[in-house]
Amino acid sequence: MSNTVVIGSQWGDEGKAKVVDFLTLDADVVVRFQGGANAGHTVVIDGQSFVFHLIPSGIMHKDKVCAIGNGVVLDPSQLLAEIGELEKRGVAVTADNLKIADNAQVVLPFHKVADRLREEAAGKRAIGTTGRGIGPCYSDKVNRLGVRVSALLDESELRERLQVLADSRNPEFVKLYGAEPLETEPIVREYVEYGRRLAPYVCDVAEYLYEQRKAGKRLVFEGAQGTILDVDHGTYPFVTSSNTVAGSAACGSGIGPTAIDRVVGVVKAYTTRVGNGPFPTELDGAEGDRLRELGNEFGATTGRKRRCGWFDAPVVRRAAIVNGLTHLAMTKVDVLDTFDTIKICTGYMIDGRLHRTIPNQLSLVERAEPVYEEMPGWKKSTCRCKTWEDLPEELRAYLNRLSELVEVPMGWISVGPGREQTIVLAK
């Protein structure tokens, strides 16, 4: 297997963790390259569900190595909680199978407070963040105010960096929001202890990946969120705070772009979105509720209801364009098993003009009228299908039509949450 980037092709929650877990069977190292604890990746193994927010999904494989790249914003308390939960459930996490980039940024109490205060002040204009401090942490990184993981290993450096951050953030809390300032010393003590516990895992991940590639090891790069939440290519400003596209795998892990051989776009057989922002194919009535219940569409991180709608080809075409997708990995086709008919949005009518790709301009997306094509449902259970030929004829026609619309071949089809419920088409 070549080096592979796995990214979301919609608004996140596409089932990337299952695809990463499956592809890890033929890989050696799994790398998380962006985002933070605002991601919720669920893997089902032998009927048990495991939810990861920071640790790469490949941790379930005993002989594999997981790496958290420099593009991730790391919440130490969340990471240690995940490690503890995995160990309680019999999954060993050691310095041999988990690596943390020493130049990744650290999410701090300043960031969580800033996140909450800004969302509260925004009112109806709120983005709908998870409140995990992700955006403010990325903001401080760009403003050169942030704290790197390496500073957790050096108390004097940590104290110095925290004071710089406090001098910037505390006046904002007090003067802009009327909130209390944060004291630095309690944070220093708390985060020095985090550093002590995480020290065995910390290393130069870029160098580690370079050595692994030289040794002929195969890498899988795991993205978080989805393409249409990308800070540049998504429905701005209703986006996440990082670049979620495949190109971010290189800068977010410290490998060169020539190391990437293929890009897999994970896509649901329908569409969902969490939080605020435009959603042209959203179903507000009974059909949307039915999709939500059948698909168990509730956020793994927040528990919030996901907004549900029909498959949106203009969204996935945008993902194909900006990611250079080589394959699609289609998930949750089994959720549609009981529908009599299924709709596909093939384009948008906006001000009398047909758009085959979701526009970059938010006001255009808000005026978009979906153009639908209707196909017959298959009305059969697909959860036991093992091959393409096992799939109902109507489902094969549906999948072929989706692939045709977005101009990317199908590589994998998921017919259930289990690892074994995956049909492989990619060579």
N, C-alpha and C positions, 0 to 999 in steps of 0.2 A: 504493500500500500504506500502511496506517495504521501507527502505532507499536505494536510487538509485543513482548511478553515471552515468552521461551521458557524453560520450566522442566521439570525432571524430575518425573514423576508416580509414581515408584516409589522404589527405594532407590538411585538413581543409575545410571550406566552405561547409560542408555536410548538413547543415540545422539543426544544434543542437538547435538553439533558438526556432524553431517551436516545436521540440520534448520536450524541457524543458517546454515551455509554456503549452503544452498539459498535460504533466505529473504533472504540478503544480496544475491542477484541483483537484487532489487527495492528495496533499501535504500541508505542513504548512510552511516550510522554504526552500528557495532556496539559495544555497551557491556557489559563484564563488571562485575557489581555486587556480588558476594560471594564468599566462599571464598578459597582461596589455591592454593598449589602441590600441595595434596592432590587437586586435580581433574586428570583426564586426559582431554582431548577430542581425538578422532581424526577427521581429515578425509582422505578418499581422493580425490585429483585425478589423472586420467589414469593410474590404477593405482598411484600413489605415495601412501604413507601419511605424514601429518604429524600429530604428537602435540603438543598445546598444554597447558600447565599454567597459564599466566597470561595469555598473549596471547590476545585474543578470536579465535574461529575465522574471522571475516571477513577476517583478514589476507591470505588467499589471493587476494582480489580487489584488483587494482591500483588501482582508482579509488575505493576505500572507505577510511573512517577507522575505526580501532579505538581505543576508550578503556577504560582501567582505572579504575573508579570508586572512590570513597572507602570503599565497603564491603568492598573486597578487602584482605586482608593480604598484603603484597608481599615476596617473597623476592628481593632484588636480584640475587644470584648466579644464581638460577634464571632470572630474566627475561633477564639478559644472555646466558646460555647459549642460551636459545631464540632470541634475536635473532641470535646468531652462527650457530646451526644453520640458520636460515632464509636468512640471507645466503649461506651456503655452498651452499645448494640453489637459489640464484637468486631468492629472494624479498626484495625491498628493504624494509627497515624504517627509516623516517626520522621526523623530527619532524613531517612532514606527514601521515603515516598512522598514527602511534601517539601517543596522549596518555595521560599518567599523572596521576592526581589528586594534587595536592600535600598533601591531607589524608588520604590513605590511610595505614594503619599499616604499619610495617616489621617483618618477621620477623627476629629477631636470634639469635645463638648461644645466648643465655640461654633462648630459647623452645624451641629444638631439644633442649637438654640437659634442660630441665624436662619436656618431652614424653616423652623416653626414660626418665628416672628414674621418673616416675609410672607409666608402663606396666609397667616392670620390677617396681616395688613392688606393683602391683595383682595380679600373678599371674593366677589364674583369673578375677578380676574385671576384667581389663583390657578396655577398650573396643575395642581393635583399631585404633588410629589409624595413620596413615601415618608417624608420627614426624617430620613436617615442621615441627612447632612451631606449628601453626595454633591449637589450643585455648589454649595459654598466651599467644599473641599477642593473641587476642581478650580473654582474661582481663585482661591488662595494659591493654588499651585501656579496658575498662570501669572498671578500678581507677585510671585516669588516671596510669598509670606508663609508657605506651607512647611510642614514637618515631614521628613522622610522616615521610613522604617529604621534606617541606620541610626537616626538620632535617639531612638528608644534604647539603644545600647550604650549611650553616652550621656549620663545625667547632666553634665555641664552644658553640652550642646543642646540637649532637649530644653533645659531651662532658658537658655538664650533664645532659641527659636520660638518658644511659647511666649516669651515676653514681647517679641516682635509682633506676634499674632495678636496678643492681648491689646497692645497699643493701637492696633488697627480696629479690632472688633469691638472692644468695650465701649469706646465713644459712640459707635453705631448703636449698640444696644441701649445705651442710656439716653442719648440725645434724639435719636430717630424713633425709637419704640417705647421709651419710658420704662425699660426693663433694668434689672440689676446687672452690674458687671460680674464677670467670672474671675475668681481668684486663681492664680497660676500654680501656687505651691501644691494644693491638693491634686491638681491634674498631673503635676510632675511626679508626685509619689505614686499615683495610680498607674501612670504610663511607663514609669521605670520598671514597675513590677511586671507589666505586660511584656516589656522588652526582655526581661530576664526569662520569662516563660517561652517566648517566641525565638530567642537567640539561636537555638539549635537548628531552626528551619531557615534562617536568614542567610542569603548568599547572593552572589552576582549571577542572576538568572540568565542574562544575555550570554555570559561566558559559558555557563553550564549548557545552554541550548546549543551553542556553537560546538562544544566538545561532543555532545550527543549526535549532532548531525555528522560530524567527522567520523564518528564510529558507526555510521549507517543506521542510526535509530530513526524510527518513524514518529512524526509529531502530529498531534491534532490540536488545533487552536479553537478554544471555546469562547464564542461571543456571548454577550448578555443583551437583554432588551431586543429591539428589532430595528430593521433598516429605517422604517418611517418614524422612528424616534431618534434618529441620528441628529446631532446638533446642527449639522450642515445640510443634510439631505432629507430631513423629516419635516413634519408639519409645524415648523417653527412659529411661535415660541413654545408650542405644546410638545416639547421633546425632552429627552434626557440631557445630561450635561457632558456626554462624551461622544466620540465617534464610534458608532456601533457597526460600521461597515467593514468589509474584509480587509481593506487597506490598513485599518487600525491594528490588525494582528501583527504587522511588522514593527511599527513604532511602539506598540504597547507591550512588546515582549523582548525587543532587542535583536530581532533577526532581520536579515535583509529580504526584500520582496522576492528576490530570485529563489528563495527557499520554499516558496508556496507553489504547489503543483495543481491543486484544484480547490474550488470553492463550492461548498454545499449550502444551498439556501433552504432552510427548514420552513415549511409552510403548512398551515392548517387547511383542511378541506373546506373550511368556511373562514370567517374573519372575526377577530375579537380585538377589543381595546379596553385598557384600564385608564381611568383618569379623564381629564377634560381634553377638549380638542375636537376637530371635525372628524366625522366618520360617515362617509357618503352612503354605505350600504347597511347602516345600522337598522335593526328591526326593533321597534319599540313595543310591539304587541305580543300576542300569544306565541308567534313563531320564534321571536327572540327569546322569550322565557323558556320555550321548549328546547332550543339549542343550548341555553345556559344550564338547564337541569341535566340534559342528556350528556353534555360535555363536561359537567362539573366545573363550570367556568367561574371560579372564585380564586382571587389572587393568592399565590403561595406565600407571598411576603406580607400582604396587608389583609387578606381575607375579603377584600372588596369584590363586589359583583363585577364581572367583566361584561362590557357591552358586546352584543353579538350581532352578526349580520352575515349576509351571503358572501361567497368568495368574490374578492375584488381584484380582477386582473390588472387594472391600471396601477394598483399598489405594488403587486409582485413584478410587473414589468419595470417599474422604477428600481426595485431591488436588483433585478437582473442587470440593468444598465450600470448602476453605480458599484456593484460588487463583482461584476464579471462572472456571474454564476456559471458553473459547469454542469451542475446537477441540481434537481429538486429532491428534497426528502419530504414526502407528503405524510402528514400525521392526522389522526382522528377521523379517518374515513368511516370508521365504524359508527361514529356519532350520527351519521346521516342514514343509517341502515333502514330506518322506519319511515322516511319521508316519501310521500307519493310523487312529488316533483321537487326539483332543486333548481334554484336560480343561480346564474353566473353574471356578474357585472362585467361586461366586455369593454365598456368605455364610459365616459362622462359627457353629457351635453352641458356646456357652459356658455351662456350668452349666444346660443345658436351654433356653436362650433363643437365638433366631436373631438374629445381628447382620449387617446389610448393609454396615456401615462398620467399619474397623479401630478398636478402642477406643483411648482415650488411656492407659488404665491398663495398665501393662506386665504385671501378673500375669494379667489377663484375656487378653491376646494370647498369653501363654505357654500358656494352657489351651485355646486356640481349636482346634476341630476343623473343618477345611474341609468345606464342603458342595459337592460337585462335580456338574457337568453335563457330559456327554460328547457330543462332536460328531464327525462323520466327518472324516477328513483329506482333502486334495485330491489327494495322490499325484502331483502334477505340478510341474515346475519353473516358478517364477514370475519368475525373474530377468529375463526379456525382456518382461514385461508392461508396456504403456505407458498403458493406460486401465483404468478400473473394469470395463468390459465384457470386457477381456482376462483378468481374474482368474478362476480356476476358480469355479464356482458354490458349491462347499463353502466356499471361502475368503471369498467375499462374505457367505455366511450367518454365518460365524464373526465377521467384522468387524462385521456388523450387530448380532449378539448382544452383543458387547463394548460397542459404542456404546449399546445399549439399557440394559445393566446399569449403566453409569456415568453415563448421561443427558447425554452430550456427543457432538456430531456428529464424524465423521471429517473431517479437513481434508487430510491428506497420508498417503500410504502408501509406505513404503520397501521395495523388493524386492531390495535389494543395497547394497553400500557406496558405489557410484559416485553422483556428483551427478545423473547422467542417469537413474538407477534410482529415480525418484520419481514417483508418480502424484498429481496435484493434483485435489482435490475442492472445496477452499475457494474461495469467491467473493471 
